[in-house]
Amino acid sequence: MSLNQKAKTLKDIKFSVLDLAPVIVGGTPRDSFKNTVDLAQHAEKWGYERYWLAEHHNMPGIASSATSVVIGHVAAHTNSIRVGSGGIMLPNHAPLVIAEQFGTLESLFPGRIDLGLGRAPGTDQMTAYALRRDRRSNGQDFPEQLAELREYLQPTEELRVRAVPGEGLDIPIWLLGSSGFSAQLAGTLGLPFAFASHFSPDNTLPALKVYRDHFKPSKVLDEPYAMVGVNVIAADTADEAHRLSTSMQQQFLNLVRNQPTQLQPPVESMDDLWTPFEKQTLNQQLGSSVIGNKQMVQEQLQAFLDETGANEMMVNAQIYDHKARLRSFEIVSEVVR
Protein backbone atom coordinates (compact mmCIF):
# COMPACT_ATOMS: atom_id res chain seq x y z
CA MET A 1 0.00 0.00 0.00
CA SER A 2 1.41 3.40 -0.98
CA LEU A 3 1.70 6.22 1.56
CA ASN A 4 -1.02 8.13 -0.32
CA GLN A 5 -3.43 5.19 -0.37
CA LYS A 6 -6.04 5.31 2.36
CA ALA A 7 -6.49 2.10 4.35
CA LYS A 8 -9.91 0.50 3.89
CA THR A 9 -12.30 0.19 6.78
CA LEU A 10 -15.16 -2.30 7.06
CA LYS A 11 -17.59 0.45 6.07
CA ASP A 12 -15.72 0.93 2.78
CA ILE A 13 -16.48 -2.54 1.42
CA LYS A 14 -19.55 -4.64 0.71
CA PHE A 15 -20.62 -7.63 2.77
CA SER A 16 -22.59 -10.59 1.43
CA VAL A 17 -23.94 -13.96 2.59
CA LEU A 18 -22.94 -17.49 1.59
CA ASP A 19 -25.65 -19.98 2.53
CA LEU A 20 -24.94 -23.71 2.38
CA ALA A 21 -28.60 -24.38 3.33
CA PRO A 22 -27.50 -26.55 6.26
CA VAL A 23 -29.58 -29.60 7.14
CA ILE A 24 -29.31 -30.04 10.89
CA VAL A 25 -29.60 -33.24 12.89
CA GLY A 26 -33.32 -33.78 13.39
CA GLY A 27 -34.19 -31.45 10.50
CA THR A 28 -35.16 -31.88 6.84
CA PRO A 29 -34.30 -30.04 3.60
CA ARG A 30 -37.76 -28.50 3.80
CA ASP A 31 -36.80 -26.95 7.13
CA SER A 32 -33.52 -25.77 5.60
CA PHE A 33 -35.27 -23.95 2.77
CA LYS A 34 -37.61 -22.19 5.23
CA ASN A 35 -34.56 -21.04 7.18
CA THR A 36 -32.81 -19.98 3.97
CA VAL A 37 -35.71 -17.70 3.01
CA ASP A 38 -35.86 -16.28 6.53
CA LEU A 39 -32.13 -15.56 6.57
CA ALA A 40 -32.26 -14.01 3.09
CA GLN A 41 -35.07 -11.70 4.11
CA HIS A 42 -33.15 -10.62 7.20
CA ALA A 43 -29.93 -10.20 5.18
CA GLU A 44 -31.78 -7.90 2.79
CA LYS A 45 -33.10 -5.83 5.71
CA TRP A 46 -29.64 -5.66 7.30
CA GLY A 47 -28.03 -4.29 4.13
CA TYR A 48 -26.08 -7.26 2.76
CA GLU A 49 -25.21 -6.90 -0.92
CA ARG A 50 -25.82 -10.41 -2.24
CA TYR A 51 -26.99 -13.84 -1.14
CA TRP A 52 -25.25 -16.81 -2.72
CA LEU A 53 -25.98 -20.55 -2.58
CA ALA A 54 -23.51 -23.31 -3.31
CA GLU A 55 -23.71 -26.48 -5.40
CA HIS A 56 -22.78 -29.57 -3.40
CA HIS A 57 -23.90 -33.14 -4.03
CA ASN A 58 -24.19 -36.28 -1.90
CA MET A 59 -23.82 -34.16 1.26
CA PRO A 60 -26.40 -35.03 3.95
CA GLY A 61 -25.87 -31.66 5.61
CA ILE A 62 -26.24 -29.38 2.56
CA ALA A 63 -29.62 -28.93 0.83
CA SER A 64 -28.67 -26.65 -2.09
CA SER A 65 -27.73 -29.30 -4.67
CA ALA A 66 -30.35 -28.00 -7.15
CA THR A 67 -28.76 -24.57 -6.83
CA SER A 68 -30.62 -22.75 -9.60
CA VAL A 69 -33.97 -23.85 -8.18
CA VAL A 70 -33.12 -22.57 -4.70
CA ILE A 71 -31.84 -19.27 -6.14
CA GLY A 72 -35.22 -18.76 -7.80
CA HIS A 73 -37.00 -19.56 -4.54
CA VAL A 74 -34.91 -17.02 -2.60
CA ALA A 75 -35.25 -14.34 -5.26
CA ALA A 76 -39.04 -14.81 -5.28
CA HIS A 77 -39.19 -14.21 -1.52
CA THR A 78 -36.94 -11.11 -1.46
CA ASN A 79 -37.12 -7.76 -3.20
CA SER A 80 -33.75 -6.12 -3.77
CA ILE A 81 -30.80 -8.24 -2.58
CA ARG A 82 -28.77 -9.83 -5.38
CA VAL A 83 -29.11 -13.63 -5.43
CA GLY A 84 -26.70 -16.03 -7.08
CA SER A 85 -24.45 -19.05 -7.04
CA GLY A 86 -21.34 -19.46 -4.98
CA GLY A 87 -21.04 -21.41 -7.10
CA ILE A 88 -22.32 -23.48 -9.95
CA MET A 89 -19.74 -26.20 -10.63
CA LEU A 90 -19.60 -25.78 -14.41
CA PRO A 91 -17.95 -29.14 -15.26
CA ASN A 92 -21.07 -30.85 -13.85
CA HIS A 93 -23.26 -29.23 -16.51
CA ALA A 94 -23.58 -28.43 -20.19
CA PRO A 95 -22.84 -24.70 -20.59
CA LEU A 96 -26.06 -24.30 -22.60
CA VAL A 97 -28.13 -25.59 -19.67
CA ILE A 98 -26.54 -23.06 -17.29
CA ALA A 99 -27.05 -20.25 -19.82
CA GLU A 100 -30.74 -21.17 -20.06
CA GLN A 101 -31.21 -21.59 -16.30
CA PHE A 102 -29.62 -18.27 -15.43
CA GLY A 103 -31.23 -16.61 -18.42
CA THR A 104 -34.54 -17.74 -16.96
CA LEU A 105 -33.61 -16.43 -13.50
CA GLU A 106 -32.46 -13.07 -14.88
CA SER A 107 -35.67 -12.79 -16.93
CA LEU A 108 -37.76 -13.46 -13.83
CA PHE A 109 -35.69 -11.23 -11.51
CA PRO A 110 -33.98 -8.63 -13.74
CA GLY A 111 -30.85 -7.00 -12.38
CA ARG A 112 -30.63 -9.25 -9.33
CA ILE A 113 -28.91 -12.48 -10.47
CA ASP A 114 -25.20 -13.38 -10.14
CA LEU A 115 -23.54 -16.39 -11.77
CA GLY A 116 -20.55 -17.56 -9.75
CA LEU A 117 -18.70 -20.46 -11.38
CA GLY A 118 -16.29 -23.07 -10.02
CA ARG A 119 -14.45 -25.93 -11.64
CA ALA A 120 -14.40 -28.47 -8.77
CA PRO A 121 -17.09 -31.17 -8.71
CA GLY A 122 -18.46 -30.12 -5.31
CA THR A 123 -18.59 -33.77 -4.33
CA ASP A 124 -16.74 -37.11 -4.38
CA GLN A 125 -15.46 -38.93 -7.47
CA MET A 126 -18.31 -41.45 -7.65
CA THR A 127 -20.96 -38.75 -7.43
CA ALA A 128 -19.09 -36.63 -9.97
CA TYR A 129 -19.32 -39.53 -12.42
CA ALA A 130 -23.04 -39.93 -11.68
CA LEU A 131 -23.46 -36.23 -12.54
CA ARG A 132 -21.19 -36.08 -15.56
CA ARG A 133 -21.31 -39.60 -17.05
CA ASP A 134 -17.80 -39.03 -18.39
CA ARG A 135 -14.65 -39.82 -16.44
CA ARG A 136 -12.66 -37.46 -18.68
CA SER A 137 -14.59 -34.41 -17.49
CA ASN A 138 -12.20 -33.39 -14.71
CA GLY A 139 -12.37 -29.60 -14.90
CA GLN A 140 -9.31 -29.15 -17.11
CA ASP A 141 -11.53 -27.86 -19.92
CA PHE A 142 -13.08 -25.24 -17.65
CA PRO A 143 -11.72 -22.30 -19.71
CA GLU A 144 -13.33 -23.74 -22.86
CA GLN A 145 -16.61 -24.37 -21.04
CA LEU A 146 -16.56 -20.82 -19.70
CA ALA A 147 -15.96 -19.39 -23.18
CA GLU A 148 -18.87 -21.44 -24.54
CA LEU A 149 -21.17 -20.24 -21.77
CA ARG A 150 -20.23 -16.60 -22.29
CA GLU A 151 -20.81 -16.96 -26.02
CA TYR A 152 -24.36 -18.19 -25.41
CA LEU A 153 -25.08 -15.17 -23.21
CA GLN A 154 -23.35 -12.54 -25.36
CA PRO A 155 -22.89 -14.04 -28.85
CA THR A 156 -20.31 -12.41 -31.09
CA GLU A 157 -21.80 -14.04 -34.20
CA GLU A 158 -24.99 -15.77 -35.30
CA LEU A 159 -25.21 -19.08 -33.47
CA ARG A 160 -27.10 -22.13 -34.66
CA VAL A 161 -27.61 -23.16 -31.02
CA ARG A 162 -29.02 -20.30 -28.97
CA ALA A 163 -29.82 -19.88 -25.28
CA VAL A 164 -33.45 -18.82 -25.00
CA PRO A 165 -33.84 -17.26 -22.49
CA GLY A 166 -30.28 -16.14 -21.85
CA GLU A 167 -29.00 -14.64 -25.07
CA GLY A 168 -28.28 -10.93 -24.79
CA LEU A 169 -28.79 -10.75 -21.03
CA ASP A 170 -26.24 -9.02 -18.83
CA ILE A 171 -25.66 -11.62 -16.10
CA PRO A 172 -22.53 -10.90 -14.02
CA ILE A 173 -20.13 -13.84 -14.11
CA TRP A 174 -17.73 -14.42 -11.22
CA LEU A 175 -14.97 -17.00 -11.09
CA LEU A 176 -14.57 -18.86 -7.80
CA GLY A 177 -11.48 -20.66 -6.63
CA SER A 178 -9.42 -22.10 -3.81
CA SER A 179 -6.12 -22.04 -5.73
CA GLY A 180 -4.36 -20.02 -8.40
CA PHE A 181 -6.01 -21.59 -11.48
CA SER A 182 -9.25 -19.60 -11.49
CA ALA A 183 -7.45 -16.57 -10.05
CA GLN A 184 -5.23 -16.32 -13.12
CA LEU A 185 -8.11 -17.02 -15.49
CA ALA A 186 -10.31 -14.37 -13.84
CA GLY A 187 -7.49 -11.84 -14.04
CA THR A 188 -6.72 -12.58 -17.68
CA LEU A 189 -10.40 -12.25 -18.63
CA GLY A 190 -10.99 -9.16 -16.48
CA LEU A 191 -13.72 -10.82 -14.40
CA PRO A 192 -14.46 -10.47 -10.67
CA PHE A 193 -12.89 -13.18 -8.52
CA ALA A 194 -14.11 -14.78 -5.30
CA PHE A 195 -11.65 -16.79 -3.20
CA ALA A 196 -12.68 -19.54 -0.77
CA SER A 197 -10.70 -18.26 2.20
CA HIS A 198 -13.24 -19.86 4.51
CA PHE A 199 -11.75 -23.31 3.84
CA SER A 200 -8.43 -22.56 2.10
CA PRO A 201 -6.85 -19.75 4.15
CA ASP A 202 -3.22 -20.55 3.34
CA ASN A 203 -3.81 -19.96 -0.38
CA THR A 204 -5.67 -16.68 0.03
CA LEU A 205 -2.88 -14.14 -0.36
CA PRO A 206 -1.02 -16.03 -3.13
CA ALA A 207 -4.24 -16.41 -5.14
CA LEU A 208 -5.19 -12.75 -4.73
CA LYS A 209 -1.70 -11.75 -5.88
CA VAL A 210 -2.01 -13.99 -8.95
CA TYR A 211 -5.40 -12.44 -9.74
CA ARG A 212 -4.20 -8.85 -9.39
CA ASP A 213 -0.90 -9.48 -11.21
CA HIS A 214 -2.68 -11.04 -14.21
CA PHE A 215 -5.60 -8.63 -14.33
CA LYS A 216 -6.41 -7.05 -17.67
CA PRO A 217 -9.16 -4.41 -17.94
CA SER A 218 -12.26 -5.62 -19.79
CA LYS A 219 -15.78 -4.54 -20.69
CA VAL A 220 -16.75 -5.93 -17.30
CA LEU A 221 -14.14 -4.33 -15.02
CA ASP A 222 -11.60 -1.53 -15.26
CA GLU A 223 -9.66 -2.81 -12.25
CA PRO A 224 -9.55 -5.99 -10.13
CA TYR A 225 -12.50 -6.80 -7.88
CA ALA A 226 -11.78 -9.47 -5.29
CA MET A 227 -14.17 -11.03 -2.82
CA VAL A 228 -13.03 -13.32 0.02
CA GLY A 229 -15.09 -15.87 1.90
CA VAL A 230 -14.91 -15.86 5.68
CA ASN A 231 -16.50 -18.00 8.38
CA VAL A 232 -17.96 -15.72 11.04
CA ILE A 233 -19.47 -17.15 14.21
CA ALA A 234 -20.62 -14.16 16.26
CA ALA A 235 -22.59 -14.06 19.50
CA ASP A 236 -23.22 -11.65 22.34
CA THR A 237 -20.45 -13.31 24.36
CA ALA A 238 -17.17 -14.83 23.24
CA ASP A 239 -17.85 -18.04 25.16
CA GLU A 240 -21.16 -18.52 23.36
CA ALA A 241 -19.54 -17.86 19.97
CA HIS A 242 -16.86 -20.48 20.62
CA ARG A 243 -19.52 -22.97 21.74
CA LEU A 244 -21.56 -22.35 18.58
CA SER A 245 -18.45 -22.77 16.42
CA THR A 246 -18.11 -26.43 17.44
CA SER A 247 -20.89 -27.32 14.97
CA MET A 248 -18.71 -26.00 12.13
CA GLN A 249 -15.68 -27.81 13.54
CA GLN A 250 -17.61 -31.08 13.70
CA GLN A 251 -18.76 -30.62 10.11
CA PHE A 252 -15.20 -30.17 8.85
CA LEU A 253 -13.98 -33.02 11.05
CA ASN A 254 -16.49 -35.37 9.45
CA LEU A 255 -15.45 -34.19 5.99
CA VAL A 256 -11.79 -34.85 6.82
CA ARG A 257 -12.83 -38.35 7.89
CA ASN A 258 -14.82 -38.75 4.66
CA GLN A 259 -17.99 -39.18 6.72
CA PRO A 260 -20.18 -36.18 5.84
CA THR A 261 -23.20 -35.84 8.12
CA GLN A 262 -25.96 -33.42 8.94
CA LEU A 263 -24.93 -30.34 10.92
CA GLN A 264 -24.38 -31.41 14.53
CA PRO A 265 -25.47 -29.50 17.65
CA PRO A 266 -22.68 -27.64 19.47
CA VAL A 267 -20.66 -29.30 22.22
CA GLU A 268 -18.86 -27.84 25.22
CA SER A 269 -15.49 -29.18 24.06
CA MET A 270 -14.06 -30.78 20.92
CA ASP A 271 -11.27 -32.53 22.80
CA ASP A 272 -13.20 -35.78 23.12
CA LEU A 273 -14.03 -35.79 19.40
CA TRP A 274 -10.79 -35.11 17.55
CA THR A 275 -7.22 -36.36 17.72
CA PRO A 276 -4.34 -33.90 18.14
CA PHE A 277 -3.49 -34.31 14.45
CA GLU A 278 -7.09 -33.68 13.40
CA LYS A 279 -7.21 -30.62 15.64
CA GLN A 280 -4.08 -29.23 14.01
CA THR A 281 -5.43 -29.96 10.52
CA LEU A 282 -8.76 -28.27 11.21
CA ASN A 283 -7.21 -25.27 12.92
CA GLN A 284 -5.15 -24.75 9.78
CA GLN A 285 -8.11 -25.24 7.42
CA LEU A 286 -10.35 -22.94 9.44
CA GLY A 287 -7.54 -20.51 10.16
CA SER A 288 -9.29 -17.44 8.77
CA SER A 289 -12.47 -18.00 10.79
CA VAL A 290 -13.72 -15.10 12.86
CA ILE A 291 -15.22 -16.17 16.19
CA GLY A 292 -16.24 -13.97 19.10
CA ASN A 293 -18.38 -11.13 20.40
CA LYS A 294 -19.08 -7.91 18.51
CA GLN A 295 -15.81 -6.18 19.38
CA MET A 296 -13.73 -9.28 18.59
CA VAL A 297 -15.54 -9.77 15.28
CA GLN A 298 -14.92 -6.15 14.32
CA GLU A 299 -11.21 -6.39 15.14
CA GLN A 300 -10.72 -9.72 13.36
CA LEU A 301 -12.64 -8.66 10.23
CA GLN A 302 -10.63 -5.44 10.04
CA ALA A 303 -7.39 -7.41 10.38
CA PHE A 304 -8.50 -9.74 7.58
CA LEU A 305 -9.37 -6.73 5.41
CA ASP A 306 -5.98 -5.15 6.12
CA GLU A 307 -4.31 -8.41 5.09
CA THR A 308 -6.29 -9.06 1.90
CA GLY A 309 -7.32 -5.62 0.66
CA ALA A 310 -10.57 -7.26 -0.46
CA ASN A 311 -13.35 -5.31 -2.18
CA GLU A 312 -16.02 -7.49 -0.59
CA MET A 313 -16.39 -10.20 2.05
CA MET A 314 -18.83 -13.09 1.84
CA VAL A 315 -19.83 -14.39 5.25
CA ASN A 316 -20.55 -18.06 5.93
CA ALA A 317 -21.96 -19.23 9.28
CA GLN A 318 -22.56 -22.92 9.91
CA ILE A 319 -24.56 -22.58 13.13
CA TYR A 320 -26.95 -25.27 14.37
CA ASP A 321 -29.60 -23.06 15.97
CA HIS A 322 -31.38 -20.86 13.41
CA LYS A 323 -32.00 -17.98 15.84
CA ALA A 324 -28.34 -17.98 16.85
CA ARG A 325 -27.40 -17.99 13.15
CA LEU A 326 -29.60 -14.98 12.52
CA ARG A 327 -28.04 -13.19 15.48
CA SER A 328 -24.55 -13.90 14.13
CA PHE A 329 -25.34 -12.24 10.79
CA GLU A 330 -27.06 -9.38 12.61
CA ILE A 331 -23.94 -8.72 14.67
CA VAL A 332 -21.82 -8.60 11.50
CA SER A 333 -24.25 -6.10 9.99
CA GLU A 334 -24.02 -3.95 13.13
CA VAL A 335 -20.23 -4.05 12.96
CA VAL A 336 -19.94 -3.03 9.31
CA ARG A 337 -22.68 -0.41 9.07
N, C-alpha and C positions, 0 to 999 in steps of 0.2 A: 504494500500500500504506500503510495507517495505521500509526502508531507502535506500536500494540498488536498488530498482525498479525505473526505469526511468519513469517519467510521459509521457503519450502519447500526441503527438500533432496531429493536424488535418492531417498533412502530413503523419502520421504513419499509418493511417487507410484507408480503402476503402470507397468510396461513391457511392451510387447507386440511381436509380430512381424508384419511385412507381407512376404509371400512372393509374388513375381511368377513363381515357378516357371521360372527362367531356363533357356533352351535354349542351351547353349554350342556354340561351333564344334567340330564333331566329335562332338557329342552328339545325342541324340534326346529327344522328349518322354517316352518311357519312362524314360530316365535321369533326367530332371528330376523325375518323380513319385517315383522311389526316393529322390532327394535331399530332396525335400519332406517325405516321411515321416520320414526320418532327422533332418532339422532340427527338425521338429515334436516328435519324441520327445525330442530334446536340450533344446528350449525348455521343454518341460513339466518336465523334470528340473531345469533351471536356474531355475525359478520365474517364467517369463513368464506374464502373465495370459491373453492370447488370441493366436490365430494366425489371421490373415486372409489371404485370397487375392483377387486382383483380376481383374475381367472385362476382358480386352483381346481384340481380334479382328484377324486379318490381320497379326499380329506374329510374325515367324519366331523371335524370341528369347523369347517368353512363351507358356507351355504351358497357362495356366489359363483358356482361353476358355470351357470348359464348367464354370463356377465351382462350381455346386451339386454336380456330380459329384465334383470334387476335394475339396470340403469334406467330403463323406461319406466319402471314402477316408481323409482325414486323421483325422477323428473316430473312424473304425473302428480306427485304428492307434495311438490315444492313449487316455488314461483320464480325465483331469481338466481339461486345458487347454480353454478356450473356443475354438471354431472358428467362423469366419464369413467374411463377404464384405467386402472393402475396395476396391471394392464391387461390388454388382450394379448395372448401369446400367439403371435401371427403364424408360426410354423404349424400350429394345430389346425389351421383353417385355410381355405382357399381365399386369396385376397379379394376376389369378386364378392364372396359372401360377406366379408367384413365391410366392404364398400357399400353393399346394399343395406346391411343392418344399421350401420351408422348414418347412412343416407336417410334411412327411415326415421331414426331417432332425431336427426337434425331437422327433418321436415316436420316432425311432430312438435319439437321443442326448439325452434330456431334461435340460434345464438347462444345456446346453453350447453352444447355437447362437446366434450374433449375425447380424443382418441389417443390414449397412451398405448404404446406397443412394446412388447418384449419378445425375446427370441428363445427363452427357456421354455420347457414344456409345462412348467407349473405342476409337475407331478412326477411319478416314478416311470421307469422305462416301459413296464408292461402296459400301464395306462396310456402312456404316450403312443404306443403302437395301436392300442384300441381306438384312440382318437384319430391317428394319422393314417393307419393302414399301410404304412410304408417305412421300413426300417432305415431307409436312406435319408429321410427327412429329419435331419439333426440340427437344424438351425443355421447351418453354414451358408445356406442360400437366402438368408434373411435380407441382405441388401437388395437382391433381385425381387423378392416378394414385396418389399417395401416400395420399390420403384413401380411394380405392377399395380399395387394398391393406389399409389398417388396418381398414376395415369388414369385409373378409372374415375377418380374424383375430379381431377383437373386435366382432361385429355389435351394433348398437344396436337393431335391429328384425329381424323375421323376413325373411330373404332368400330369394328364389326361386332364386338361384344361390349355392351354398355351397361353401366350400373344405374338402374332405375328403380327407386330413387338413389341418389348419390352423386351422379354426374353434375359438375358445376357448383357443388356446394362447398362452402368454405368451412371445413371441419378441421380445427387445429390438431395437428399430429405431434405427439411427443414421443421421443425415444426413451425407454427405461433401461436401466442396466445395473449390474452389480460388479462390473469389471470395466476394462478399457475399451472393449469392442464397440459397444453402442455409443460410448462417449466419443470416440473418434468419428464414427459414422454421423452422429448428430452434429458434431462440429463441422465436418466437411460439407454437410448438406444445409447448414445454417438453420437447424431445427432446435427447439427447446429440449433440454435434457433433464431427466429426473433420475437421481441416483438412490439406490436402496441402502442408505446408511443404516437403516433400522435393523438390518441383519448382516451387513457387510461393512462394518465401520472402518476396518483397516485399509480398505480400498478407496475410501471416500476421497481423500485429498489427491491421490494419484489420478483417479478417474476425472475429477474436476479439472485438474491441470491439463490432462489430455484433451478434454473437451474445449477448454479455453484456448489452448495452443493451436488446435486444428480448426478453430471456428472461422468460417467464411461467411460474410454477410449475404443474405438471401432476400427473396421477396417476403419471407416470413419474419425474419429478424435482422436488425442492423447490428446487434451485438449479442454476445452470449446471454442465455437466460437459463440459470441452473436452479433446480429444485432438489432438496434433500429430504429424505424420509427420516423420521425420528420417532422412536417410541417414547411417549410421555405418559407416565402414571402419576397423576396429581391427586392430592387429597388435602383436606383441611389440616391434617397433621402429617409429619414425616413418617411416623410409625405406621399410620394407616396406609399411606402410599406404598411403603415397603411391603406391608402385608398383602395389599392388592396385587403387587407386582409378581407375587409367587405363582399366580395363574399363568402369566406370560412365561415365566421360567419353566414351569411344568410343561407347557406346550412345546417349547424349544427342546427341552430334555427328551420328550417323547419323539420328536422329529429326529434328534441325534441318534436315538435308539431304533429308528425306523419303525416306530410304533405310534403313528399319529392317532390321536384320540379327540374326543370332544373337549372343550375348554373346561378345565378342572376348577373347583372352588379354591380360594386361597388357603394357605396353611400358615401356621405360626413360624415354621422354620423349614428350610429346604434340606437341612443337613442329614435328615433321615432318608432322603429321596435320591440324592446324587452322590457319586463318588468324588473324591478330590479332583481327579482328572476331568470328570464331566463338569464340575463346578468351574474349573479353570477354562475349559472350552466355551462354556456358556457365557462366562463373564467377558471373554474376548469377543464372542459373537454379538453380545448385547451391550458392547462397550459404550455405544453412543446414547444409550437409553437415559432419559431424564426422569428421575423419580424423587418426589418430595412434596413439600408444601408450596404455597404460592411463591414465597420469596426464593426458595431453592430452585423452583422451576424457572423463575425469571433469570436467576443468575446462570443456571446451566444452559438455558436456551441462548442467552446472550453470548456465553463462551463458545457455544457451537457455531453461532453466527459469525463471531470474530474469526474463528478457525476456518470456516468454509467460504465466507463471503457470499452465501447463497442469496438468490433473489426471492426465494419462497421456501417455506418449510411445509411438509405434509405430515400431519400428526397421526400416528397409529396408537391405539390403546386397547390391548387385549385384556379386558377387565370382566370378571365373571358376573358381577352384579350390575344390572343395567342402570340403576340410579347412580351408582358410584361411577360408572363410565360416563354418564352425562355430566356429573359434577367435575370429572377430570377435564373434559373438553371445555366446560364453563370456566374453570380456573385458568386454562390456557388463554381463553378469549379475554379474560379480565387482565391478564398479564400483558397482552400484546396490544390492547386497545390504547 
